[in-house]
Amino acid sequence: MKKIEVHTKEKTYPIYYGHGILKNASELIGRKNVFLVSDDGVPEKWRKMLQDQFPQAQMYVFPNGEAHKNVETLLGILASMQKVHLSRKDTVIALGGGVVGDMAGFAAAIYMRGIPYINIPTTTISEIDSSIGGKTAVDFNGVKNNIGAFHQPDMVLIDPEVLTTLPKRHLHNGLAEAVKAGLIRDPALFAIFEKENWKDHLDEIILRSLEMKRQIVENDEKETGERKLLNFGHTFGHGFEAYFDLDTYLHGECVAMGMMKILNNEEIKDRLRKVLNHLSLPTECDYDPEAVYQLMLNDKKAAHDHITMVQVDEIGKAYLTDWSLEDVRKRLGL
């Protein structure tokens, strides 16, 4: 088992990484009064493994999918927390992918003005990226993560064994975030996807991605500067997600297309295309440019006359740049 500590101004918390640690989660967590949140996309074997360790705890299970990452689901979680008389001394535990982590984390952030929560990610995208850093949110009126809060977890438990039950598409979906991590900060990580069989290096891929994000989160917890680099590919990607009603393409697939759309360097773009093709991730899609443009105006990085983008001209060295709205329109083909 490996332990990584994340030090933020709000708190210091551990990330435990190890094969098979889910079955010993209660020992690592060391708390009895907990409330469990999951969705029906998490295989029952994993939900049961956690529930058996906390037999007295309520588990709230909501329908799987980005379409359920909304205010209605949030209210259901909060109502259930209230029904079992959860207090500020109790802990919410999220078991699932990025949607579950966001929903449970946001519920914990606003219930009684904030109670502790622990994240146990079960997908590549959540193990690699979304389970750490304290971003919690719900989608609202078709805009991704439009309502949310920064609320750091007390602990993150990562068991790569849970990935064995993931469908291939979802496994590859999360790897898009690792490819992104390599492009913006870690050339050696990107090289694994270019030169090696990624399946032989999954532990290294996850751990390198976590280490990269840990460093950035510690430097910029509330995303006022450096942390914005993690949004590489996400501005166009979120536009595509919203255009396709958050269900035709998965998040990582949209990030993959977003990275291809933003890149100016043709050599890097060609190298990225080969990596994405190898991972069975899309590099482009058919869309209505005007509709995607209008959706992008809702992005949190959009100002009145420009959108802050992340660009990569050299692998491992990302930077922020402001695009005029006309620049965005031209890139979309308008």
Buried (B, 14 or more C-beta within 10 A) or exposed (E): EEEBEBEBEEEEBBBBBBEEBBBBBBEBBEBEEBBBBBBBBBBEEBBEBBBEBBEEBBBBBBEBBBEBBBEEBBEBBBEBBEEBEBEEEBBBBBBBBBBBBBBBBBBBBBBEEEBBBBBBBBBBBBBBBBBBBBBBBBBBEEBBBBBBBBBBBBBBBBBBBBBEEBEEEBBBBBBBBBBBBBBBBBEEBBEBBBEEEBEEBBEBBBBBBBBBBBEBBBEBBEBEEBBBBBBBBBBBBBBBBBBBEBEEBBBBBBBBBBBBBBBEBEEBBEBBBEBBEEBEBBBEBEBEBEEBBEBBEBBBBBEEEBBBBBBBEEBBEBEBBEBEBEBBBEBBEE
